[in-house]
Amino acid sequence: GDDYDRDEDHLAMFQELLGKMPKKLATAGKYSKNFFDKKGNLKNIKQLKFWPVEEVLHEKYHFATEDAEEVADFMTPCLDFDPTERATGLECLRSDWLQDDAEERGR
């Protein structure tokens, strides 16, 4: 929103899309104290409107439900808050979704 710091608004959008950021990550960064309280909640933005990737793809971008589910299943691990849990490039290339698509194209 217009009433919040741009960076905090960006953090809020991430959480609305991906779910609440784990407390250990929210409170561990160099600038965490600027944006998060000790409990890992955003300091100034209290009301988040959660809208998962799958629903955004279906409702906003008019993906078919099955396609939205498949794309969200591929994208969500790539966007994990925790870099140690986030999908690697190789894992993404090996995903069922990309492999199925390659097989359909005869590669």
C-alpha positions in Angstrom: 0.0 0.0 0.0 0.9 3.7 -0.3 1.1 4.1 3.5 4.1 1.8 4.0 7.8 1.7 3.2 8.3 0.2 -0.2 10.6 -2.6 1.1 8.1 -3.5 3.8 5.3 -3.5 1.3 7.4 -5.9 -0.9 7.9 -8.2 2.1 4.2 -8.2 2.7 3.5 -9.1 -0.9 5.9 -12.0 -0.7 4.1 -13.3 2.4 0.7 -12.9 0.9 1.8 -15.0 -2.0 4.0 -17.6 -0.2 2.7 -17.6 3.4 4.2 -16.3 6.5 8.0 -16.0 6.6 9.6 -18.3 9.1 10.4 -16.4 12.3 14.1 -17.5 12.2 14.5 -15.9 8.8 12.4 -12.8 9.5 14.5 -11.9 12.5 18.0 -13.0 11.3 18.8 -10.4 8.6 21.0 -7.4 8.9 18.0 -5.1 8.5 15.3 -7.3 10.1 14.7 -4.9 13.0 13.7 -2.2 10.5 10.8 -4.4 9.2 10.0 -7.2 11.7 9.2 -7.3 15.4 10.7 -10.0 17.7 8.0 -12.4 16.9 8.7 -12.2 13.1 5.7 -10.1 12.2 5.9 -7.1 10.0 6.1 -4.0 12.2 3.7 -1.7 10.3 1.6 -3.9 8.0 -0.7 -5.9 10.2 -3.4 -7.2 7.8 -2.1 -9.5 5.1 -4.4 -10.7 2.3 -3.1 -14.2 1.6 -3.5 -15.1 -2.1 -1.5 -18.3 -3.0 0.4 -18.6 -6.3 -2.1 -21.2 -7.6 -5.1 -18.9 -7.0 -3.3 -15.8 -8.5 -2.6 -17.8 -11.7 -6.2 -19.0 -11.9 -8.1 -15.9 -10.8 -5.9 -13.1 -12.1 -4.2 -14.6 -15.1 -7.1 -17.0 -16.1 -5.0 -20.2 -16.1 -7.1 -23.4 -16.1 -7.3 -24.8 -12.6 -5.1 -27.9 -13.5 -2.5 -25.7 -15.2 -2.4 -23.2 -12.3 -1.8 -26.2 -9.9 1.0 -27.6 -12.1 2.7 -24.2 -12.6 2.4 -23.3 -8.9 3.9 -26.7 -7.9 6.9 -25.9 -10.1 7.2 -22.2 -9.0 6.7 -22.4 -5.3 9.9 -24.4 -4.4 11.8 -21.8 -6.5 10.5 -19.0 -4.3 11.0 -20.6 -0.8 12.0 -18.0 1.7 14.8 -20.2 3.1 17.7 -20.3 0.6 18.8 -23.6 2.0 15.3 -25.1 1.2 14.8 -23.3 -2.1 15.0 -25.4 -5.3 18.2 -25.3 -7.2 18.4 -24.7 -10.9 19.2 -28.3 -11.4 16.2 -29.4 -9.3 14.0 -27.1 -11.3 15.3 -28.6 -14.6 14.6 -32.1 -13.3 11.0 -31.2 -12.2 8.2 -33.5 -13.4 6.5 -30.5 -14.9 9.4 -29.6 -17.2 10.2 -33.2 -18.0 6.5 -33.9 -18.9 6.6 -30.8 -21.2 9.8 -31.9 -22.9 8.4 -35.4 -23.4 5.3 -34.0 -25.0 7.5 -32.0 -27.4 9.4 -35.1 -28.3 12.8 -34.2 -26.7 
